């Protein structure tokens, strides 16, 4: 019995050590001054797409509600990821992130090049003419590029 209690106490200690609180830099993120982060989705690779989505989930867990704005700028081959005929589980993850106000912005130039229409894509995608130009403009506006590698 002592061994079991000792083991449980040791386990509780190690679990509690793994929970580090985020230390935010000044100025602290607030409702009026949230962190603004974007990620570039320019690959149709399912593993990469899901890694990027997982990274967003991790960010959402770290920041208090309403102190983080996330946008996914989708262009080039990445536009396949938000098409209705892409992997169903991945699309469910995208829809779930949209419920947390993660913005997905698609590239009209890619759509035109590929002969795709807005009806080919999942609902609630925002669109810009040139995805790569949106990357530049977000950076100029002070957004942070947090695209995972």
N, C-alpha and C positions, 0 to 999 in steps of 0.2 A: 504494500500500500504506500509506503514511504517513497519507493521508487516512482510510482505513478504520480504522486503529488509533486515530487521533484521534477519529473519530466514535464508535467503540465506547467509548472512555474517557469521552467527554462524555456518552454515553447512560447508562453505568454511574453516573456522578456524579449525573445528574438523577434516575435511578431510586432511588438510595440516599437522596437528599434527601426523597423522598416518603414514606419510611417513618419516621414519628415514633412514638416509644414513648409509651404512655399514662402520664401522671403521676397516680397515685392520691392522693386527698385522705386525710387522717387522720381517723378511724382507717382504716387500709388494709383493703380487703376480704380476708377470710380464710374458711376452711372454717367456723369457728365463728361468724363475724360477716360473712356475705355481704351484698352489695348486694341489696336486695329491690326489684324493679321490676315495675310492672304497666302494661299498656296496655289502653285501652278500644277494643273493636271493636264499634261501634254503627252501622255502615253496611254495606250489601250491595254497595257499589261495588267491582268487582273490582280496579280500579287502586289504590284506597285500601287494600284488604285486602292486596294484594301489596306495597305500600309499607310497611305496618306489619310484615309478615313479613320483608321485607328489613332493616328497622331492627333487628329481633331478631337476625338473622344477624350484623349488624355488631356488636351488643353482645356476642354470644357470642365473636366473634373478639378482642375487646379484653380481656376479663376472663379471668384464669387459671381453669382448670377448678375447679368446686366453690366459686367465690367470687361467684357470681351466681345469683340465683333470679328467674325471669321468669314472670309469670302474664298471660294474656290474658283479660280479663273481657268476655264476649260477651253482648250483650243487644240488645233492639229489632231493627231490620232486620239487624244484624250476625249474628244467629242463622242467617240464610240461608247465610252463608259456611261454616258447619260442618255443613251438611246434606249427606247422601250424594250428592244430585243437583246439587251446585254444580260449578264448574269443576274438572276432574280434576287439572290441574297445580297449582292452588292447594291443593287437598286433599292432594296429595302433599307439598307444602312444609310444610303443617301437621303431617302425620304425621312428617315428618323432624324438625321442631322438637320434637315430643313425645319423640322418641328421645333428645334432649338435655335431657330433663326440663323442657321448657317446659310449663307447666300451662295448659290451656284450660278455662275455667269458663263454663258456659252458664246462661241464665236460664229458670227454669221458668215464670215469669209470662208471658214472651213465647211460650213453647211453648203454654201453655194458651190464650192469646189467639188464636193462629194455628191451633189444633187439631192441633199436631204432637205426636209421641210420641218418646221416647228412641230408638226403633228407626230413626227418620228421620235420625239424626245419626251421624257417624263414631264409631268406638270410642274409648274412653278419655277421653271428655269428663267433667269433674266438673260437678256441677249445684248451684246455689243457688236459693232461691225468687225472690229479687229481685236482678238483676244490678247495678242502680244502688246498692242498699244494700251490696252487696259492695265496690263502689268506695269508699264512705264508710268502711266498716270496715277496708279495707286501708290507707287513708290514716291513720286513727286509730292503726293498729298500726305506723305508721312506714314503710310501703311508699312508694316514689317513683313518681308518675305520670309516665311517659315516653312518653305517647301522641304519635305524630308528627302533624303538621298537614298 
